[in-house]
Amino acid sequence: MRVIFILFLFLFLFFYFSHIEGQQYYPIDPTGKCEPYVGDTSKVLCSKYLNNPMSIYITSTSNQTTAMTKLNLYFILVGATGPSCQTTNTLVTLCSAFLPECEVFIDNSTNKEIAMPKRVCLDTCNSVANNCGIPTDYFDCNQLEPFSQLPLFPISSTEYNLTSYGGEFNHTLECYAPPKTNETTVTGNCPFPLVFRNRTVIGKGSGLDDSENIGYTYVSEDSYCTIPCPAPIFSEKQWDNIFHTSDAISLVSLLCSIYLFITYMVINPKRNKYDYFFSFFVASIILMSVAGTIGFSVGGTRKLICPEINRRGMYKDPAVAAAGWIFQFAIINAILWFSINSFELWFQIKFIKRKLNLLKYYIPSVLVIAIALSVPLSAIGQYNAGLGNFVVWIESGKYQNWFFWGPLGIVLTVGTTFIGLVIWEIYKIVSSTNKGDFFKLQLKPLLNMLLVYLTFVYLFGYNFYIHDSLNGFYGSSEEFKNCIISTDGKDCRIQGPPYSSILMFVFCLRIYGVYGFALYGYSPKTRSIWSNSFIFNNSMANKLKSLYNSESTKGGTSSTDIKMSTAMDSGGGKSSSMEPDDIIIR
């Protein structure tokens, strides 16, 4: 019996001490202590989510400053999520994990306070991570503490060996599991450069949330974070340069085209049909330039495209609707008159003695086509600004193809054909007659058509480049997300077209008036029109000229010399090689 008792005692002591030896105890950090919560910041709002804000556990290596830095990031990340994540339970868990409640054990022999953290339970952590859709790459609830290699989020409790402080060898602290609640708590934070915007209805299809129809673009269907306008494809400085360039070229092009229209359509006393063709093309450029300068009415193109920091201009904005329709109507007119000009130039060179009088058919045909390709888009609200664009235009790629790129493709085909035929006819004439002057006469109208043609070709090619690159642009969204999560977001960019290509696009859309002015603004015919116009041939102008002539005579220059010089300077040139062809539009 005694032997059995001794054996039993031996086995008991063996298993008892084996249990003590094998038990995993969380270490006591001698620098640990309890202190009150430091208080909320503009983004971290933990005061109402902490179980005991008067007692927060800190150590020499983990204080509230470092905890608040981490919480700042996580509060922003939560702000970018949907309502399933933005709950009271999520914020309680976050605050309690990084600012754990402090429990105290007092060593009776020394009256020293021993501080220990009350850790968040593993199930609570996993529940929040699942609701927020947080991948383990960003936060892993199964991670271990760096020194003890014990779970940061225990299953049920943590145990401490306090025998050195006069306590139990298995002092147990239950982990913290806050009451679960699905109460939504919108944080109002988004990672820069995303912009927070509250909304009462989340997700598409409800029919109640009209955010997208008024220009707000959310990063997901259930997010409160919107994409800024303009989109972070370029830096703010680059975007400003794009908008300012568009404004400047549009204004200069407008002034140049108005000058040409007045010259060839208003004060020109003897207009031929080619002056009408040129003037109608210039009128289209005037309207395109007006569309480019409408932004001045609201503070510039940037304000037109982006009325708010996170809202793009939509058809419901009057200036946007006007700019979109005018631009579409004008550019359709421009490409049609370009096509007509290329045909007429070829016909005149090919059949020198034959005449076409089709202007009275051209005008209504062009107007009908332009109206048909522009007005329906207004009716269905397709004229909107783009987050990554500088121009108000057709929203849908499908409608762009039907109402612009398709017609432009046809016009480019026609233009390519007739420009090639014009060059071929000029080559044949010059080769057979050695009349180099004939080529010089055709140079300006041909050069004008070539410049316009090349810009149209660039626009056409650029469209296909953008569509071919869309997958790559969309594929960069993951990199952008990682960037704004891991940095302050200032240098994070969504992949898009090269900056230089956008500037070239601005140039091609806005430059047409400058083209015309460079070729015809000071041509011999232009000078002749102005010198013979009523502006320089009225009573006031005649008195000034008489005064100037008398002063010149006193200086030794005869008025006859001046008249001869004027006649020689203004009498020769024409805007094209065509003979005057006076017509009356009935």
C-alpha positions in Angstrom: 0.0 0.0 0.0 2.8 2.4 0.9 4.5 1.5 -2.4 1.3 2.3 -4.3 1.0 5.7 -2.5 4.6 6.6 -3.3 4.2 5.6 -6.9 1.0 7.7 -7.2 2.7 10.7 -5.5 5.6 10.4 -8.0 3.3 10.3 -11.0 1.3 13.3 -9.7 4.4 15.4 -9.2 5.8 14.4 -12.5 2.7 15.4 -14.5 2.3 18.6 -12.4 5.8 19.9 -13.0 5.6 18.7 -16.7 2.5 20.8 -17.1 4.3 23.8 -15.5 7.3 23.3 -17.7 5.3 22.8 -20.9 2.8 25.7 -20.2 3.3 28.7 -22.6 3.2 31.9 -20.5 3.1 35.4 -22.0 6.1 37.3 -20.7 5.9 40.2 -18.4 7.5 43.4 -19.8 9.1 45.2 -16.9 8.6 48.5 -18.9 4.9 48.0 -19.3 2.6 50.4 -17.6 -1.0 51.8 -17.8 -1.8 55.4 -18.8 -4.9 57.3 -20.0 -5.8 57.5 -23.6 -4.1 60.4 -25.3 -7.3 61.5 -27.1 -8.7 61.5 -30.6 -7.2 63.0 -33.7 -8.9 64.3 -36.8 -9.0 60.7 -38.3 -8.5 58.3 -35.3 -11.7 58.4 -33.1 -11.2 55.8 -30.5 -12.5 57.5 -27.3 -16.0 56.1 -27.6 -14.9 52.7 -28.7 -12.4 51.8 -25.9 -13.6 49.7 -23.0 -11.5 51.7 -20.5 -10.0 54.8 -22.0 -8.4 55.7 -18.6 -6.2 52.6 -18.7 -4.2 51.9 -21.9 -1.3 49.4 -21.9 2.1 50.7 -23.3 5.7 49.6 -23.1 9.0 51.2 -24.0 8.8 49.9 -27.5 5.1 50.2 -28.1 3.5 53.5 -27.0 0.4 55.3 -28.0 2.2 57.5 -30.6 3.1 54.4 -32.7 -0.3 52.9 -32.1 -2.1 56.1 -33.3 0.1 56.1 -36.5 -1.0 52.6 -37.3 -4.6 53.4 -36.4 -4.5 56.4 -38.7 -3.8 54.1 -41.7 -6.4 51.5 -40.7 -9.1 54.1 -40.1 -8.5 55.4 -43.6 -8.6 51.9 -45.0 -11.9 51.3 -43.3 -13.2 54.5 -44.7 -12.6 53.1 -48.2 -14.7 50.1 -47.5 -18.5 49.5 -47.6 -21.1 49.4 -44.8 -20.3 45.7 -43.9 -17.0 46.9 -42.6 -17.8 50.4 -41.4 -19.5 49.1 -38.2 -19.2 49.8 -34.5 -17.8 46.3 -34.0 -15.0 47.0 -36.5 -13.9 50.2 -34.8 -14.1 48.7 -31.3 -11.9 45.8 -32.5 -9.4 48.1 -34.2 -9.1 50.5 -31.2 -8.8 47.6 -28.7 -6.2 45.8 -30.7 -3.8 48.7 -31.0 -4.7 50.4 -27.7 -5.3 47.4 -25.5 -6.9 47.8 -22.1 -4.4 47.6 -19.3 -4.9 45.1 -16.4 -2.8 45.5 -13.2 -1.5 43.0 -10.6 0.1 44.5 -7.4 3.1 42.8 -5.9 2.2 42.8 -2.2 5.8 42.5 -1.1 6.9 45.6 -3.0 3.6 47.3 -3.8 4.8 47.4 -7.4 2.2 47.4 -10.2 2.6 44.7 -12.8 0.9 45.8 -16.1 -0.5 43.3 -18.6 -2.5 43.9 -21.9 -6.0 42.5 -22.4 -5.7 41.2 -26.0 -8.5 40.9 -28.5 -9.9 37.4 -29.1 -9.0 35.6 -32.3 -12.6 35.0 -33.4 -13.3 38.8 -33.1 -10.3 39.6 -35.2 -11.2 37.0 -37.9 -14.8 38.2 -38.0 -13.8 41.8 -38.6 -11.2 40.8 -41.2 -13.8 38.8 -43.1 -16.4 41.5 -43.0 -13.9 44.0 -44.3 -12.5 41.7 -46.9 -8.9 42.3 -45.6 -6.5 39.9 -47.2 -3.8 38.3 -44.9 -1.2 40.2 -46.9 -2.4 43.4 -45.1 -3.4 42.0 -41.8 -3.1 38.4 -40.4 -5.1 37.6 -37.3 -2.9 34.5 -36.8 0.3 36.5 -36.5 2.6 35.9 -33.5 4.2 38.4 -31.1 7.8 39.1 -32.1 9.6 38.1 -28.9 7.4 35.4 -27.3 6.2 33.9 -30.6 2.8 33.5 -28.9 -0.5 34.5 -30.7 -1.1 38.2 -30.8 -4.8 37.3 -30.8 -5.4 34.4 -28.4 -8.3 32.0 -28.7 -9.8 32.6 -25.3 -7.2 33.9 -22.8 -3.6 34.7 -22.0 -1.7 33.2 -19.0 1.1 34.7 -17.0 3.5 33.2 -14.5 3.4 35.7 -11.6 5.2 33.6 -9.1 8.2 36.0 -9.1 5.8 38.8 -8.1 4.0 36.8 -5.3 1.2 35.7 -7.6 -0.1 32.6 -9.3 1.9 30.6 -11.8 -1.1 30.6 -14.2 -2.6 34.0 -13.8 -5.3 34.1 -16.5 -6.7 37.1 -18.4 -9.7 36.5 -20.6 -9.3 37.9 -24.1 -11.5 40.9 -25.1 -14.6 40.1 -27.3 -16.8 43.1 -27.6 -20.5 42.6 -28.1 -21.2 42.1 -31.9 -23.3 44.7 -33.6 -24.0 45.6 -37.2 -24.6 49.2 -36.5 -23.1 51.3 -39.3 -20.6 53.9 -38.3 -19.3 55.9 -41.3 -15.8 57.1 -40.5 -15.7 59.9 -43.1 -12.1 59.0 -44.0 -10.6 57.9 -47.4 -7.0 57.3 -48.4 -5.6 60.2 -50.3 -6.2 61.1 -53.1 -9.7 59.5 -52.9 -12.4 61.8 -51.6 -15.0 60.9 -49.0 -18.7 61.4 -49.9 -21.5 60.2 -47.7 -24.6 58.6 -49.2 -27.6 57.0 -47.7 -28.1 54.3 -50.3 -25.3 52.0 -51.1 -25.0 50.0 -54.3 -26.4 50.1 -57.8 -29.9 49.0 -58.8 -31.8 50.5 -55.9 -33.0 53.5 -58.0 -32.5 55.8 -55.0 -28.8 56.7 -55.3 -28.3 59.2 -58.1 -24.6 59.9 -57.4 -23.2 58.6 -60.7 -25.8 60.5 -62.7 -24.6 63.7 -61.2 -20.9 63.0 -61.7 -19.6 61.2 -58.6 -17.6 58.0 -59.3 -17.2 55.6 -56.4 -14.3 53.2 -56.2 -16.8 50.4 -55.7 -20.6 49.9 -55.5 -20.6 49.9 -51.7 -17.8 52.4 -51.0 -18.0 55.9 -49.6 -14.8 57.0 -51.4 -14.9 58.7 -54.7 -12.3 59.1 -57.4 -11.0 62.7 -57.5 -11.5 64.9 -60.6 -9.4 65.0 -62.6 -8.3 61.4 -62.1 -4.8 60.9 -60.7 -3.3 59.9 -64.1 -1.0 62.9 -64.0 0.3 65.3 -61.3 -1.7 68.4 -60.5 0.9 70.5 -62.2 0.6 68.5 -65.4 -3.2 68.7 -65.3 -3.1 72.4 -64.9 -0.7 72.6 -67.8 -3.1 70.6 -70.0 -6.1 72.8 -69.0 -4.3 76.0 -69.5 -2.9 74.9 -72.8 -6.4 74.0 -74.0 -7.8 77.4 -72.8 -5.0 79.3 -74.5 -5.1 77.5 -77.9 -8.9 77.7 -77.9 -8.9 81.4 -77.4 -6.2 82.1 -80.0 -7.9 79.8 -82.5 -11.2 81.6 -81.8 -9.7 85.0 -82.5 -7.9 83.8 -85.6 -11.0 82.1 -87.1 -13.2 85.0 -86.4 -10.7 87.2 -88.2 -10.7 84.9 -91.2 -14.5 84.6 -91.2 -14.9 88.4 -91.2 -12.3 88.7 -94.0 -13.7 86.1 -96.4 -17.4 86.2 -95.5 -18.3 89.7 -94.1 -16.1 92.4 -95.7 -15.2 90.4 -98.9 -17.1 92.3 -101.6 -16.8 89.7 -104.3 -17.2 86.2 -102.8 -16.7 83.1 -105.0 -17.9 79.7 -104.1 -14.4 78.7 -102.7 -14.6 81.6 -100.3 -17.9 80.2 -99.2 -16.4 76.7 -98.7 -13.5 78.2 -96.8 -15.8 80.4 -94.7 -18.1 77.6 -93.7 -15.1 75.5 -92.6 -13.9 78.5 -90.6 -17.3 78.9 -89.1 -17.1 75.3 -87.9 -13.7 76.1 -86.3 -15.2 79.1 -84.6 -17.9 76.9 -83.0 -15.2 74.3 -82.0 -13.2 77.1 -80.4 -16.4 78.5 -78.6 -16.8 75.0 -77.2 -13.2 75.2 -76.0 -13.7 78.6 -74.4 -17.1 78.0 -72.7 -15.1 77.0 -69.6 -14.3 80.7 -69.1 -17.9 81.2 -68.1 -17.4 79.0 -65.1 -13.8 79.8 -64.2 -11.8 77.8 -66.9 -11.7 74.4 -68.4 -10.8 72.8 -65.2 -13.9 74.0 -63.5 -16.0 73.0 -66.5 -14.6 69.4 -66.4 -14.5 69.2 -62.6 -17.1 71.5 -60.9 -16.1 69.9 -57.6 -13.0 68.1 -56.4 -14.6 64.7 -56.8 -17.3 65.4 -59.4 -17.0 65.6 -63.1 -19.3 67.8 -65.2 -22.4 66.1 -66.5 -25.1 66.9 -69.1 -27.3 68.3 -66.2 -24.8 71.2 -65.9 -25.8 73.8 -68.4 -22.3 74.8 -69.5 -21.3 71.1 -69.9 -24.3 70.4 -72.1 -23.7 73.4 -74.2 -20.0 72.7 -74.7 -20.6 69.1 -75.6 -23.3 69.8 -78.2 -21.5 72.7 -79.8 -18.3 70.7 -80.1 -20.0 67.7 -81.7 -22.1 69.8 -84.1 -19.0 71.9 -85.0 -16.6 69.1 -85.6 -19.1 67.2 -87.7 -19.5 70.3 -89.8 -15.7 70.7 -90.0 -15.0 67.2 -91.2 -17.8 67.4 -93.8 -16.6 70.7 -95.2 -13.1 69.3 -95.2 -14.3 66.4 -97.3 -16.2 68.8 -99.7 -13.1 71.0 -100.0 -10.9 68.0 -100.9 -13.4 66.9 -103.6 -13.8 70.4 -105.1 -10.1 71.0 -105.2 -9.6 67.7 -107.1 -12.5 68.4 -109.5 -11.2 71.9 -110.3 -7.7 70.6 -111.1 -8.9 67.5 -113.0 -11.6 69.3 -115.0 -10.3 72.9 -115.3 -13.0 74.1 -117.7 -15.9 72.4 -116.0 -17.8 74.0 -113.1 -19.8 72.6 -110.2 -22.5 74.7 -108.6 -23.4 72.4 -105.7 -23.1 74.8 -102.8 -26.9 75.2 -102.4 -27.0 71.4 -102.0 -23.9 71.2 -99.7 -25.2 73.6 -97.1 -28.5 71.9 -96.2 -26.9 68.4 -96.5 -24.1 69.4 -94.1 -26.6 70.9 -91.6 -28.9 67.9 -91.7 -26.1 65.5 -91.1 -24.5 67.6 -88.4 -27.9 67.9 -86.6 -28.6 64.2 -87.0 -25.3 63.3 -85.4 -25.4 65.8 -82.5 -29.0 66.5 -81.3 -30.0 62.9 -80.4 -27.0 62.7 -78.1 -28.3 65.7 -76.2 -31.7 64.0 -75.8 -30.1 60.9 -74.2 -27.6 62.8 -72.0 -24.4 61.7 -73.6 -22.5 64.9 -73.4 -20.4 64.6 -70.2 -16.9 65.4 -69.0 -14.5 62.6 -68.4 -12.4 62.1 -65.2 -9.3 61.7 -67.3 -10.0 64.1 -70.2 -9.9 67.9 -70.9 -12.9 68.0 -73.2 -16.7 67.6 -72.8 -17.8 65.0 -75.3 -19.7 61.8 -76.0 -19.8 59.5 -72.9 -20.3 56.1 -74.4 -17.7 54.4 -76.6 -20.6 52.8 -78.5 -22.1 56.2 -79.3 -18.7 57.6 -80.1 -18.2 55.0 -82.8 -21.7 55.5 -84.3 -21.8 59.3 -84.1 -18.2 60.3 -84.7 -15.5 57.8 -85.3 -17.5 56.0 -88.0 -18.3 59.2 -89.9 -14.7 60.4 -89.4 -13.4 57.1 -90.8 -15.5 57.6 -93.9 -14.3 61.2 -94.2 -10.7 60.2 -93.8 -11.2 57.6 -96.5 -12.6 60.2 -98.8 -10.0 62.8 -97.9 -7.2 60.3 -98.4 -8.5 59.5 -101.8 -9.0 63.0 -103.1 -5.8 64.4 -101.5 -3.9 61.6 -103.3 -5.7 62.4 -106.5 -4.9 66.1 -106.2 -1.2 65.4 -105.7 -1.3 63.0 -108.6 -3.0 65.6 -110.9 -0.5 68.3 -109.9 2.4 66.0 -110.5 1.1 65.1 -114.0 0.5 68.8 -114.9 3.9 69.9 -113.6 5.7 67.0 -115.2 4.1 67.5 -118.6 4.3 71.3 -118.8 7.2 72.2 -116.4 4.9 74.8 -114.9 6.2 75.1 -111.4 4.0 78.2 -110.8 1.0 75.9 -111.0 2.2 73.9 -108.0 2.9 77.1 -106.1 -0.7 78.3 -106.7 -2.0 75.1 -105.3 0.4 74.9 -102.4 -1.7 76.8 -99.8 -5.1 75.0 -100.3 -3.3 71.7 -100.5 -1.2 72.4 -97.4 -4.3 73.5 -95.5 -6.0 70.3 -96.3 -3.0 68.2 -95.4 -2.6 69.9 -92.0 -6.3 69.3 -91.2 -6.1 65.8 -92.6 -3.1 64.9 -90.4 -4.7 66.2 -87.3 -7.9 64.1 -88.0 -5.7 61.1 -88.6 -4.0 61.6 -85.3 -7.4 61.8 -83.5 -8.5 58.7 -85.2 -5.4 56.7 -84.4 -5.3 58.0 -80.8 -8.8 56.7 -80.2 -7.7 53.2 -81.3 -4.6 53.5 -79.1 -6.7 54.3 -76.1 -9.1 51.4 -76.7 -6.2 49.0 -77.2 -4.6 50.1 -74.0 -7.6 50.0 -71.7 -6.8 46.6 -70.3 -3.4 47.8 -69.2 -4.9 51.0 -67.7 -7.5 49.0 -65.8 -4.8 46.5 -64.7 -2.9 49.2 -62.9 -5.7 49.7 -60.4 -4.2 47.1 -58.0 -0.8 48.9 -58.1 -2.6 52.2 -57.4 -4.5 50.6 -54.4 -1.3 49.2 -52.9 0.4 52.6 -53.4 -2.3 54.6 -51.5 -2.4 52.1 -48.7 1.4 52.0 -48.2 2.2 55.7 -48.8 0.6 59.1 -48.3 -0.8 58.8 -51.8 0.7 62.0 -53.2 2.8 60.2 -55.8 0.3 57.4 -56.6 -0.9 57.3 -60.2 -3.5 55.4 -62.2 -1.8 54.3 -65.4 -3.0 56.2 -68.4 -1.9 57.6 -71.8 1.4 59.4 -71.8 1.4 63.0 -70.9 2.9 64.1 -74.2 0.1 62.3 -76.1 -2.6 64.2 -74.2 -0.9 67.5 -75.0 -0.8 66.5 -78.7 -4.5 65.6 -78.5 -5.2 69.1 -77.1 -3.2 70.6 -80.0 -5.0 68.6 -82.6 -8.5 69.5 -81.3 -7.9 73.2 -80.8 -5.3 74.3 -83.4 -7.4 74.6 -86.6 -8.0 78.3 -86.4 -4.3 78.9 -86.0 -3.6 76.8 -89.1 -5.9 78.9 -91.2 -4.5 82.2 -90.0 -0.9 81.0 -90.6 -1.8 80.2 -94.2 -4.3 82.9 -95.1 -4.2 85.6 -92.4 -1.7 87.8 -94.3 -2.0 86.4 -97.8 -2.1 88.8 -100.8 -5.9 88.2 -101.2 -6.5 88.9 -97.5 -4.6 92.1 -97.7 -6.5 93.1 -100.9 -9.9 92.4 -99.2 -9.0 94.5 -96.2 -7.5 97.4 -98.3 -10.6 97.5 -100.5 -13.1 97.1 -97.7 -15.4 99.8 -96.3 -13.2 99.7 -93.1 -10.4 101.4 -95.0 -12.7 103.2 -97.5 -15.0 105.4 -95.5 -15.0 109.2 -94.8 -12.9 108.9 -91.7 -10.4 106.5 -93.3 -10.1 108.7 -96.4 -9.3 111.7 -94.2 -6.6 109.8 -92.4 -5.2 108.6 -95.7 -5.2 112.1 -97.2 -3.5 113.4 -94.1 -0.9 110.6 -94.3 -0.3 111.2 -98.1 0.2 114.9 -97.5 2.7 114.3 -94.8 4.5 111.8 -97.0 4.6 114.3 -99.9 6.3 116.8 -97.6 8.8 114.1 -96.8 9.7 113.6 -100.4 7.5 110.6 -101.3 4.8 111.1 -103.9 1.2 109.9 -103.4 1.5 108.3 -106.9 4.3 106.1 -105.6 2.2 105.1 -102.6 -0.8 104.1 -104.8 1.4 102.1 -107.1 3.0 100.3 -104.2 -0.4 99.6 -102.7 -1.7 98.2 -105.9 1.3 96.0 -106.4 1.1 94.7 -102.9 -2.6 93.9 -102.8 -3.7 93.0 -106.3 -2.1 89.7 -107.0 -2.9 86.9 -104.7 -5.9 84.6 -104.2 -6.7 82.2 -101.5 -6.6 79.4 -104.1 -5.8 79.0 -107.7 -9.4 79.0 -108.7 -10.8 81.7 -111.0 -13.4 83.9 -109.4 -16.7 82.2 -109.6 -19.4 84.6 -108.4 -22.6 82.9 -107.2 -25.8 83.9 -105.5 -27.2 81.5 -102.9 -30.9 81.2 -103.4 
